[in-house]
Amino acid sequence: MAVLIVAVIVLLICLLVLADRAVKVVRRGLRRREANERLAAAAAKAEEKVQRREAAEEVGGALTSVIPTIRDLDTRHVE
């Protein structure tokens, strides 16, 4: 009888350890999923920023091709 009680106690301890590890695995998976979502959002935001910067450079280049910069003009002297 005593052996049976000890075996049940050992079995319950093993089950508690396994349940604890299962909970930790699930929590780790949730944290990784959330981190992955944050990383994807940050990457999308960075990509959008790069696209806006490239578009602004293109517009600036188009404007410069129509209106020359000050450095492109010769210095004028008043006589």
C-alpha positions, 0 to 999 in steps of 0.5 A: 500500500505504501509503495502505491502511495509513493508511486502516485505521488511521484506520478503527480510530481511528474505530471506537474513538471510536464504541465509546467514545461508545456505552459512555458513552451506555449508562452514562449511560442506566444512571445515569439509570435508577438515579436515576429509581428512587431518585427514585420511591422517595423520592417514594413514601416522602414520599407515605407520610409525608404520608398518615401525618401526615394520618391522625394529624391526623385521629385527633387531631381526632377525639380533640379533638372528644370531649375538649375542650382545656384552652383550651376550658374556663373558668377555675375559681376557688376561693372 
